[in-house]
Amino acid sequence: MSDNIKSIQVLGSGCPTCKKLFETTKKVAEDLKINTPVEYISDVTKMIEMGVMTSPVLAVNGKPVLTGGGHGEADIKNALEKNLPSNNQSSGCCSCGGSC
């Protein structure tokens, strides 16, 4: 199911908020049956390279999808699902994925 997700990374300084995002992301990825491992990166240089100055950062395929604290399971699930194959297909009329 994770064909489009090559990497999932949580970037942070090691603070409790960063660690919580990491643990929650691992749980959500497992719930979604995404086989890509979730990686924790504490290298601030990586965040700067992504153009992000706020931590923590959730990145999918090297691109930030969530920044800052306070993101729950629903936010993380939405961010990951946007990168799954079934959610990238459109009916051609809009970006609803064929729901309209």
A tleap script that builds the chain and sets N, CA, C and O, in Angstrom:
source leaprc.protein.ff14SB
mol = sequence {
  NMET SER ASP ASN ILE LYS SER ILE GLN VAL
  LEU GLY SER GLY CYS PRO THR CYS LYS LYS
  LEU PHE GLU THR THR LYS LYS VAL ALA GLU
  ASP LEU LYS ILE ASN THR PRO VAL GLU TYR
  ILE SER ASP VAL THR LYS MET ILE GLU MET
  GLY VAL MET THR SER PRO VAL LEU ALA VAL
  ASN GLY LYS PRO VAL LEU THR GLY GLY GLY
  HIE GLY GLU ALA ASP ILE LYS ASN ALA LEU
  GLU LYS ASN LEU PRO SER ASN ASN GLN SER
  SER GLY CYS CYS SER CYS GLY GLY SER CCYS
}
set mol.1.N position { 0.807 -1.197 0.000 }
set mol.1.CA position { 0.000 0.000 0.000 }
set mol.1.C position { 0.847 1.256 0.000 }
set mol.1.O position { 0.331 2.325 -0.326 }
set mol.2.N position { 2.116 1.182 0.347 }
set mol.2.CA position { 2.947 2.371 0.469 }
set mol.2.C position { 3.779 2.624 -0.780 }
set mol.2.O position { 4.880 3.164 -0.678 }
set mol.3.N position { 3.279 2.246 -1.965 }
set mol.3.CA position { 4.038 2.404 -3.200 }
set mol.3.C position { 4.518 3.828 -3.421 }
set mol.3.O position { 5.641 4.021 -3.887 }
set mol.4.N position { 3.714 4.825 -3.105 }
set mol.4.CA position { 4.100 6.211 -3.325 }
set mol.4.C position { 4.882 6.791 -2.161 }
set mol.4.O position { 5.477 7.860 -2.300 }
set mol.5.N position { 4.899 6.129 -1.035 }
set mol.5.CA position { 5.612 6.636 0.130 }
set mol.5.C position { 6.937 5.892 0.252 }
set mol.5.O position { 6.989 4.740 0.683 }
set mol.6.N position { 8.000 6.579 -0.138 }
set mol.6.CA position { 9.344 5.992 -0.094 }
set mol.6.C position { 10.032 6.275 1.233 }
set mol.6.O position { 10.861 5.487 1.688 }
set mol.7.N position { 9.680 7.426 1.871 }
set mol.7.CA position { 10.282 7.752 3.157 }
set mol.7.C position { 9.305 8.555 4.004 }
set mol.7.O position { 8.548 9.385 3.501 }
set mol.8.N position { 9.346 8.282 5.300 }
set mol.8.CA position { 8.587 9.046 6.286 }
set mol.8.C position { 9.594 9.455 7.347 }
set mol.8.O position { 10.261 8.612 7.948 }
set mol.9.N position { 9.695 10.760 7.571 }
set mol.9.CA position { 10.671 11.259 8.525 }
set mol.9.C position { 10.018 12.246 9.479 }
set mol.9.O position { 9.189 13.064 9.082 }
set mol.10.N position { 10.404 12.154 10.738 }
set mol.10.CA position { 10.060 13.171 11.718 }
set mol.10.C position { 11.374 13.839 12.084 }
set mol.10.O position { 12.315 13.183 12.530 }
set mol.11.N position { 11.426 15.138 11.894 }
set mol.11.CA position { 12.622 15.900 12.210 }
set mol.11.C position { 12.337 16.750 13.436 }
set mol.11.O position { 11.314 17.432 13.505 }
set mol.12.N position { 13.244 16.706 14.401 }
set mol.12.CA position { 13.047 17.479 15.614 }
set mol.12.C position { 14.288 17.496 16.472 }
set mol.12.O position { 15.293 16.852 16.176 }
set mol.13.N position { 14.184 18.257 17.548 }
set mol.13.CA position { 15.328 18.456 18.430 }
set mol.13.C position { 15.433 17.407 19.528 }
set mol.13.O position { 16.418 17.374 20.265 }
set mol.14.N position { 14.432 16.557 19.639 }
set mol.14.CA position { 14.428 15.556 20.698 }
set mol.14.C position { 13.537 15.949 21.867 }
set mol.14.O position { 13.506 15.260 22.887 }
set mol.15.N position { 12.818 17.048 21.721 }
set mol.15.CA position { 11.920 17.505 22.783 }
set mol.15.C position { 10.707 16.569 22.882 }
set mol.15.O position { 10.471 15.774 21.972 }
set mol.16.N position { 9.945 16.654 23.965 }
set mol.16.CA position { 8.772 15.779 24.113 }
set mol.16.C position { 7.763 15.905 22.970 }
set mol.16.O position { 7.171 14.904 22.566 }
set mol.17.N position { 7.558 17.101 22.448 }
set mol.17.CA position { 6.618 17.294 21.341 }
set mol.17.C position { 7.103 16.564 20.093 }
set mol.17.O position { 6.309 15.945 19.385 }
set mol.18.N position { 8.398 16.637 19.826 }
set mol.18.CA position { 8.977 15.963 18.660 }
set mol.18.C position { 8.858 14.447 18.802 }
set mol.18.O position { 8.506 13.747 17.852 }
set mol.19.N position { 9.155 13.958 19.991 }
set mol.19.CA position { 9.073 12.515 20.239 }
set mol.19.C position { 7.631 12.019 20.138 }
set mol.19.O position { 7.382 10.911 19.663 }
set mol.20.N position { 6.681 12.851 20.589 }
set mol.20.CA position { 5.271 12.461 20.500 }
set mol.20.C position { 4.844 12.356 19.039 }
set mol.20.O position { 4.143 11.416 18.665 }
set mol.21.N position { 5.263 13.320 18.208 }
set mol.21.CA position { 4.928 13.260 16.784 }
set mol.21.C position { 5.515 11.995 16.163 }
set mol.21.O position { 4.861 11.342 15.349 }
set mol.22.N position { 6.728 11.652 16.537 }
set mol.22.CA position { 7.377 10.450 16.019 }
set mol.22.C position { 6.587 9.195 16.396 }
set mol.22.O position { 6.294 8.363 15.537 }
set mol.23.N position { 6.248 9.060 17.665 }
set mol.23.CA position { 5.519 7.873 18.128 }
set mol.23.C position { 4.125 7.795 17.504 }
set mol.23.O position { 3.681 6.719 17.105 }
set mol.24.N position { 3.441 8.931 17.422 }
set mol.24.CA position { 2.099 8.944 16.839 }
set mol.24.C position { 2.158 8.625 15.355 }
set mol.24.O position { 1.293 7.919 14.837 }
set mol.25.N position { 3.165 9.136 14.668 }
set mol.25.CA position { 3.321 8.858 13.237 }
set mol.25.C position { 3.563 7.370 13.007 }
set mol.25.O position { 3.008 6.793 12.071 }
set mol.26.N position { 4.384 6.740 13.849 }
set mol.26.CA position { 4.615 5.292 13.720 }
set mol.26.C position { 3.307 4.527 13.879 }
set mol.26.O position { 3.038 3.593 13.124 }
set mol.27.N position { 2.494 4.919 14.855 }
set mol.27.CA position { 1.217 4.241 15.095 }
set mol.27.C position { 0.274 4.414 13.912 }
set mol.27.O position { -0.340 3.448 13.459 }
set mol.28.N position { 0.155 5.638 13.410 }
set mol.28.CA position { -0.753 5.908 12.290 }
set mol.28.C position { -0.293 5.162 11.044 }
set mol.28.O position { -1.115 4.590 10.328 }
set mol.29.N position { 1.006 5.161 10.778 }
set mol.29.CA position { 1.529 4.440 9.612 }
set mol.29.C position { 1.215 2.949 9.723 }
set mol.29.O position { 0.858 2.310 8.733 }
set mol.30.N position { 1.348 2.405 10.912 }
set mol.30.CA position { 1.020 0.988 11.128 }
set mol.30.C position { -0.478 0.746 10.916 }
set mol.30.O position { -0.869 -0.236 10.284 }
set mol.31.N position { -1.309 1.644 11.445 }
set mol.31.CA position { -2.765 1.518 11.279 }
set mol.31.C position { -3.170 1.554 9.805 }
set mol.31.O position { -4.103 0.866 9.390 }
set mol.32.N position { -2.453 2.370 9.016 }
set mol.32.CA position { -2.741 2.495 7.587 }
set mol.32.C position { -2.064 1.401 6.761 }
set mol.32.O position { -2.184 1.370 5.536 }
set mol.33.N position { -1.352 0.507 7.447 }
set mol.33.CA position { -0.629 -0.589 6.792 }
set mol.33.C position { 0.418 -0.075 5.795 }
set mol.33.O position { 0.618 -0.643 4.721 }
set mol.34.N position { 1.072 1.012 6.190 }
set mol.34.CA position { 2.175 1.558 5.402 }
set mol.34.C position { 3.441 0.867 5.894 }
set mol.34.O position { 3.769 0.938 7.079 }
set mol.35.N position { 4.141 0.207 5.002 }
set mol.35.CA position { 5.314 -0.581 5.378 }
set mol.35.C position { 6.603 0.226 5.443 }
set mol.35.O position { 7.637 -0.304 5.848 }
set mol.36.N position { 6.563 1.478 5.059 }
set mol.36.CA position { 7.747 2.324 5.084 }
set mol.36.C position { 8.096 2.664 6.534 }
set mol.36.O position { 7.234 3.143 7.271 }
set mol.37.N position { 9.339 2.428 6.957 }
set mol.37.CA position { 9.704 2.759 8.336 }
set mol.37.C position { 9.684 4.270 8.570 }
set mol.37.O position { 9.997 5.052 7.673 }
set mol.38.N position { 9.316 4.663 9.780 }
set mol.38.CA position { 9.339 6.071 10.170 }
set mol.38.C position { 10.697 6.339 10.804 }
set mol.38.O position { 11.110 5.650 11.737 }
set mol.39.N position { 11.376 7.337 10.288 }
set mol.39.CA position { 12.735 7.665 10.725 }
set mol.39.C position { 12.710 8.955 11.548 }
set mol.39.O position { 12.001 9.900 11.200 }
set mol.40.N position { 13.482 8.995 12.638 }
set mol.40.CA position { 13.606 10.217 13.434 }
set mol.40.C position { 14.955 10.853 13.133 }
set mol.40.O position { 15.992 10.195 13.217 }
set mol.41.N position { 14.937 12.132 12.783 }
set mol.41.CA position { 16.167 12.850 12.441 }
set mol.41.C position { 16.278 14.076 13.336 }
set mol.41.O position { 15.354 14.886 13.405 }
set mol.42.N position { 17.402 14.210 14.017 }
set mol.42.CA position { 17.611 15.362 14.894 }
set mol.42.C position { 18.594 16.371 14.303 }
set mol.42.O position { 19.029 17.291 14.995 }
set mol.43.N position { 18.940 16.204 13.040 }
set mol.43.CA position { 19.875 17.100 12.359 }
set mol.43.C position { 19.134 18.354 11.882 }
set mol.43.O position { 18.346 18.299 10.938 }
set mol.44.N position { 19.395 19.475 12.545 }
set mol.44.CA position { 18.726 20.734 12.214 }
set mol.44.C position { 19.028 21.156 10.777 }
set mol.44.O position { 18.207 21.820 10.144 }
set mol.45.N position { 20.176 20.786 10.266 }
set mol.45.CA position { 20.540 21.124 8.889 }
set mol.45.C position { 19.522 20.577 7.900 }
set mol.45.O position { 19.213 21.232 6.904 }
set mol.46.N position { 19.002 19.390 8.162 }
set mol.46.CA position { 17.992 18.788 7.271 }
set mol.46.C position { 16.731 19.644 7.226 }
set mol.46.O position { 16.134 19.826 6.165 }
set mol.47.N position { 16.325 20.175 8.393 }
set mol.47.CA position { 15.141 21.033 8.427 }
set mol.47.C position { 15.377 22.298 7.612 }
set mol.47.O position { 14.505 22.738 6.863 }
set mol.48.N position { 16.548 22.869 7.763 }
set mol.48.CA position { 16.885 24.085 7.022 }
set mol.48.C position { 16.897 23.804 5.527 }
set mol.48.O position { 16.422 24.621 4.738 }
set mol.49.N position { 17.440 22.645 5.127 }
set mol.49.CA position { 17.450 22.264 3.711 }
set mol.49.C position { 16.036 22.149 3.153 }
set mol.49.O position { 15.810 22.412 1.972 }
set mol.50.N position { 15.077 21.754 4.002 }
set mol.50.CA position { 13.677 21.644 3.577 }
set mol.50.C position { 12.973 23.000 3.594 }
set mol.50.O position { 11.834 23.119 3.143 }
set mol.51.N position { 13.654 24.016 4.114 }
set mol.51.CA position { 13.056 25.340 4.183 }
set mol.51.C position { 12.118 25.513 5.365 }
set mol.51.O position { 11.257 26.393 5.354 }
set mol.52.N position { 12.280 24.679 6.383 }
set mol.52.CA position { 11.407 24.726 7.553 }
set mol.52.C position { 12.212 25.185 8.760 }
set mol.52.O position { 13.308 24.687 9.016 }
set mol.53.N position { 11.656 26.139 9.496 }
set mol.53.CA position { 12.356 26.671 10.661 }
set mol.53.C position { 11.652 26.318 11.974 }
set mol.53.O position { 12.114 26.715 13.044 }
set mol.54.N position { 10.556 25.588 11.908 }
set mol.54.CA position { 9.785 25.210 13.087 }
set mol.54.C position { 9.811 23.697 13.237 }
set mol.54.O position { 9.636 22.964 12.263 }
set mol.55.N position { 10.029 23.237 14.456 }
set mol.55.CA position { 9.998 21.795 14.674 }
set mol.55.C position { 8.845 21.455 15.607 }
set mol.55.O position { 8.376 22.319 16.347 }
set mol.56.N position { 8.393 20.232 15.584 }
set mol.56.CA position { 8.842 19.138 14.727 }
set mol.56.C position { 8.296 19.260 13.311 }
set mol.56.O position { 7.395 20.051 13.031 }
set mol.57.N position { 8.872 18.452 12.430 }
set mol.57.CA position { 8.462 18.408 11.030 }
set mol.57.C position { 8.145 16.958 10.675 }
set mol.57.O position { 8.909 16.049 10.999 }
set mol.58.N position { 7.018 16.754 10.012 }
set mol.58.CA position { 6.715 15.448 9.423 }
set mol.58.C position { 6.934 15.599 7.934 }
set mol.58.O position { 6.297 16.429 7.286 }
set mol.59.N position { 7.841 14.794 7.388 }
set mol.59.CA position { 8.153 14.847 5.960 }
set mol.59.C position { 7.836 13.504 5.319 }
set mol.59.O position { 8.129 12.446 5.875 }
set mol.60.N position { 7.236 13.568 4.149 }
set mol.60.CA position { 6.947 12.375 3.362 }
set mol.60.C position { 7.666 12.536 2.035 }
set mol.60.O position { 7.488 13.534 1.338 }
set mol.61.N position { 8.470 11.555 1.695 }
set mol.61.CA position { 9.270 11.592 0.467 }
set mol.61.C position { 10.132 12.851 0.398 }
set mol.61.O position { 10.313 13.436 -0.670 }
set mol.62.N position { 10.663 13.259 1.558 }
set mol.62.CA position { 11.572 14.394 1.616 }
set mol.62.C position { 10.915 15.754 1.575 }
set mol.62.O position { 11.608 16.769 1.503 }
set mol.63.N position { 9.585 15.802 1.620 }
set mol.63.CA position { 8.872 17.083 1.577 }
set mol.63.C position { 8.065 17.259 2.856 }
set mol.63.O position { 7.356 16.343 3.273 }
set mol.64.N position { 8.168 18.442 3.488 }
set mol.64.CA position { 7.400 18.667 4.712 }
set mol.64.C position { 5.895 18.654 4.450 }
set mol.64.O position { 5.414 19.293 3.515 }
set mol.65.N position { 5.161 17.923 5.283 }
set mol.65.CA position { 3.702 17.871 5.157 }
set mol.65.C position { 3.016 18.418 6.408 }
set mol.65.O position { 1.857 18.829 6.342 }
set mol.66.N position { 3.708 18.428 7.542 }
set mol.66.CA position { 3.208 19.029 8.777 }
set mol.66.C position { 4.380 19.670 9.505 }
set mol.66.O position { 5.480 19.119 9.528 }
set mol.67.N position { 4.141 20.834 10.099 }
set mol.67.CA position { 5.180 21.474 10.906 }
set mol.67.C position { 4.573 21.965 12.211 }
set mol.67.O position { 3.382 22.266 12.289 }
set mol.68.N position { 5.413 22.038 13.227 }
set mol.68.CA position { 4.969 22.514 14.526 }
set mol.68.C position { 4.279 21.429 15.328 }
set mol.68.O position { 3.993 20.343 14.823 }
set mol.69.N position { 4.019 21.738 16.572 }
set mol.69.CA position { 3.395 20.769 17.459 }
set mol.69.C position { 1.884 20.824 17.412 }
set mol.69.O position { 1.293 21.643 16.707 }
set mol.70.N position { 1.274 19.941 18.173 }
set mol.70.CA position { -0.172 19.940 18.306 }
set mol.70.C position { -0.938 19.140 17.277 }
set mol.70.O position { -2.165 19.219 17.223 }
set mol.71.N position { -0.243 18.375 16.464 }
set mol.71.CA position { -0.925 17.568 15.449 }
set mol.71.C position { -1.289 16.203 16.029 }
set mol.71.O position { -0.440 15.494 16.569 }
set mol.72.N position { -2.553 15.857 15.908 }
set mol.72.CA position { -3.032 14.576 16.411 }
set mol.72.C position { -3.053 13.521 15.325 }
set mol.72.O position { -2.591 13.740 14.206 }
set mol.73.N position { -3.600 12.372 15.683 }
set mol.73.CA position { -3.655 11.244 14.749 }
set mol.73.C position { -4.390 11.593 13.459 }
set mol.73.O position { -3.973 11.168 12.382 }
set mol.74.N position { -5.472 12.355 13.548 }
set mol.74.CA position { -6.254 12.693 12.350 }
set mol.74.C position { -5.433 13.522 11.369 }
set mol.74.O position { -5.485 13.287 10.162 }
set mol.75.N position { -4.670 14.496 11.884 }
set mol.75.CA position { -3.822 15.327 11.016 }
set mol.75.C position { -2.760 14.482 10.325 }
set mol.75.O position { -2.515 14.626 9.127 }
set mol.76.N position { -2.138 13.607 11.092 }
set mol.76.CA position { -1.078 12.757 10.547 }
set mol.76.C position { -1.656 11.789 9.524 }
set mol.76.O position { -1.068 11.571 8.465 }
set mol.77.N position { -2.801 11.214 9.841 }
set mol.77.CA position { -3.457 10.289 8.914 }
set mol.77.C position { -3.763 10.989 7.596 }
set mol.77.O position { -3.491 10.444 6.526 }
set mol.78.N position { -4.326 12.191 7.664 }
set mol.78.CA position { -4.634 12.941 6.440 }
set mol.78.C position { -3.376 13.227 5.630 }
set mol.78.O position { -3.378 13.101 4.406 }
set mol.79.N position { -2.301 13.614 6.317 }
set mol.79.CA position { -1.049 13.927 5.621 }
set mol.79.C position { -0.480 12.696 4.923 }
set mol.79.O position { 0.014 12.793 3.800 }
set mol.80.N position { -0.546 11.542 5.578 }
set mol.80.CA position { -0.020 10.319 4.972 }
set mol.80.C position { -0.924 9.824 3.847 }
set mol.80.O position { -0.439 9.399 2.798 }
set mol.81.N position { -2.241 9.878 4.065 }
set mol.81.CA position { -3.177 9.385 3.050 }
set mol.81.C position { -3.075 10.162 1.742 }
set mol.81.O position { -3.315 9.606 0.671 }
set mol.82.N position { -2.724 11.427 1.822 }
set mol.82.CA position { -2.580 12.233 0.600 }
set mol.82.C position { -1.469 11.702 -0.300 }
set mol.82.O position { -1.427 12.020 -1.489 }
set mol.83.N position { -0.573 10.900 0.258 }
set mol.83.CA position { 0.547 10.355 -0.508 }
set mol.83.C position { 0.361 8.897 -0.893 }
set mol.83.O position { 1.272 8.285 -1.452 }
set mol.84.N position { -0.803 8.332 -0.603 }
set mol.84.CA position { -1.093 6.953 -0.986 }
set mol.84.C position { -1.704 6.921 -2.378 }
set mol.84.O position { -2.423 7.848 -2.751 }
set mol.85.N position { -1.435 5.874 -3.156 }
set mol.85.CA position { -1.904 5.800 -4.545 }
set mol.85.C position { -3.402 6.013 -4.713 }
set mol.85.O position { -3.811 6.723 -5.631 }
set mol.86.N position { -4.219 5.433 -3.873 }
set mol.86.CA position { -5.672 5.533 -4.051 }
set mol.86.C position { -6.181 6.946 -3.857 }
set mol.86.O position { -7.269 7.279 -4.328 }
set mol.87.N position { -5.411 7.789 -3.167 }
set mol.87.CA position { -5.851 9.157 -2.925 }
set mol.87.C position { -5.241 10.148 -3.897 }
set mol.87.O position { -5.515 11.344 -3.795 }
set mol.88.N position { -4.433 9.698 -4.827 }
set mol.88.CA position { -3.841 10.586 -5.816 }
set mol.88.C position { -4.541 10.497 -7.153 }
set mol.88.O position { -4.145 11.169 -8.105 }
set mol.89.N position { -5.570 9.683 -7.239 }
set mol.89.CA position { -6.281 9.523 -8.496 }
set mol.89.C position { -7.488 10.433 -8.487 }
set mol.89.O position { -8.243 10.464 -7.516 }
set mol.90.N position { -7.670 11.161 -9.549 }
set mol.90.CA position { -8.782 12.091 -9.650 }
set mol.90.C position { -9.721 11.653 -10.745 }
set mol.90.O position { -9.334 10.943 -11.673 }
set mol.91.N position { -10.946 12.080 -10.628 }
set mol.91.CA position { -11.928 11.783 -11.665 }
set mol.91.C position { -11.692 12.656 -12.888 }
set mol.91.O position { -12.311 12.443 -13.930 }
set mol.92.N position { -10.809 13.632 -12.771 }
set mol.92.CA position { -10.516 14.517 -13.892 }
set mol.92.C position { -11.195 15.860 -13.774 }
set mol.92.O position { -10.803 16.809 -14.453 }
set mol.93.N position { -12.214 15.966 -12.919 }
set mol.93.CA position { -12.933 17.230 -12.825 }
set mol.93.C position { -12.395 18.107 -11.703 }
set mol.93.O position { -12.501 19.332 -11.774 }
set mol.94.N position { -11.833 17.514 -10.694 }
set mol.94.CA position { -11.302 18.290 -9.581 }
set mol.94.C position { -10.329 17.407 -8.794 }
set mol.94.O position { -9.931 16.341 -9.263 }
set mol.95.N position { -9.961 17.848 -7.631 }
set mol.95.CA position { -9.015 17.069 -6.829 }
set mol.95.C position { -9.708 16.275 -5.731 }
set mol.95.O position { -9.094 15.963 -4.710 }
set mol.96.N position { -10.969 15.950 -5.928 }
set mol.96.CA position { -11.727 15.240 -4.895 }
set mol.96.C position { -11.432 13.748 -4.872 }
set mol.96.O position { -11.862 13.052 -3.953 }
set mol.97.N position { -10.712 13.248 -5.857 }
set mol.97.CA position { -10.440 11.817 -5.917 }
set mol.97.C position { -11.611 11.017 -6.434 }
set mol.97.O position { -11.697 9.810 -6.208 }
set mol.98.N position { -12.510 11.686 -7.126 }
set mol.98.CA position { -13.657 11.004 -7.707 }
set mol.98.C position { -14.869 10.966 -6.806 }
set mol.98.O position { -15.811 10.219 -7.071 }
set mol.99.N position { -14.865 11.762 -5.736 }
set mol.99.CA position { -15.980 11.745 -4.788 }
set mol.99.C position { -17.130 12.668 -5.163 }
set mol.99.O position { -18.182 12.631 -4.524 }
set mol.100.N position { -16.950 13.485 -6.178 }
set mol.100.CA position { -18.028 14.436 -6.501 }
set mol.100.C position { -18.974 13.895 -7.550 }
set mol.100.O position { -19.929 14.572 -7.928 }
savepdb mol mol.pdb
quit
